[in-house]
Amino acid sequence: GAVVSQHPSRVICKSGTSVKIECRSLDFQATTMFWYRQFPKQSLMLMATSNEGSKATYEQGVEKDKFLINHASLTLSTLTVTSAHPEDSSFYICSAQGGGRGWGETQYFGPGTRLLVL
Amino acid sequence: GDSVTQMEGPVTLSEEAFLTINCTYTATGYPSLFWYVQYPGEGLQLLLKATKADDKGSNKGFEATYRKETTSFHLEKGSVQVSDSAVYFCALESNRDDKIIFGKGTRLHILP
C-alpha cells in the first residue's frame, strides 16, 4: 500500500520557538493532505486540509496564523507550529490522498509526530 | 452533522476470546466506513473498510459489515491475540467531501 512518512517522529522544544513537521507521500502524488491532532486518549481531530498549490482550509477553532501549512509539491506538506506553547504539546498526524479520483480515494496516514513543548 | 459513536473502553479480554467493538454512525448520504488501528507509539493504520451497504470489510481476522438499516459497522474477531492490543477507531468518510470523522477510539487489552 501507499506509504506516508513524517519527520521528525518526536520533537522537544522550548516555549516560544517554532517547529516544522514534514509529511511526505513516498510512492504516490498526494493532491490533498490532511493534518490531524490527537490529544492523549482522545480521537483525531482534523485541523486543516491542504491541496497542492493552494491555501489550506482550516477547521473551525484552529488558528491559521499559529499552525502554518504549506503544500508546495505533490509529495510534501509541512506544518509549522509557530511560537509553540506547552498547550500545543500533542501528537500530530498527517494523511495523504491522491490519484485524482476525488471522493472515495483512500487517505493514507503518516506515523505521527509527537511534540513536547517545555 | 456527521458523527461516529463507538463503545468506550478499555476492553480487556483473554487471548482467544471473541471480540466485538460496537460502532454506529450518523451521516447524510452514503458514507464509506473504516476501522483504523493504532498500536502503542505508532500512527494509524487502516484495518478494513466498506464503501457501500452490506459490504463486509475484512483483514487479519477482523471483520465488519456495513449495515445501513442499523447505521452500524461493528468490528468482530473470533479469536484475539495479545498482539491485537491497540486502540481501534471507527470512522466515516462523507460522500460530500473528503473529511474523515473519527470515533473516540476503543482501547483493547488482550491478556495472555
Boltz contact constraints between the chains, C-beta under 6 A:
constraints:
  - contact:
      token1: [A, 43]
      token2: [B, 102]
      max_distance: 6.0
  - contact:
      token1: [A, 43]
      token2: [B, 104]
      max_distance: 6.0
  - contact:
      token1: [A, 43]
      token2: [B, 105]
      max_distance: 6.0
  - contact:
      token1: [A, 44]
      token2: [B, 102]
      max_distance: 6.0
  - contact:
      token1: [A, 93]
      token2: [B, 43]
      max_distance: 6.0
  - contact:
      token1: [A, 103]
      token2: [B, 95]
      max_distance: 6.0
  - contact:
      token1: [A, 109]
      token2: [B, 43]
      max_distance: 6.0
  - contact:
      token1: [A, 109]
      token2: [B, 44]
      max_distance: 6.0
  - contact:
      token1: [A, 110]
      token2: [B, 43]
      max_distance: 6.0
  - contact:
      token1: [A, 111]
      token2: [B, 42]
      max_distance: 6.0
  - contact:
      token1: [A, 111]
      token2: [B, 43]
      max_distance: 6.0
  - contact:
      token1: [A, 112]
      token2: [B, 43]
      max_distance: 6.0
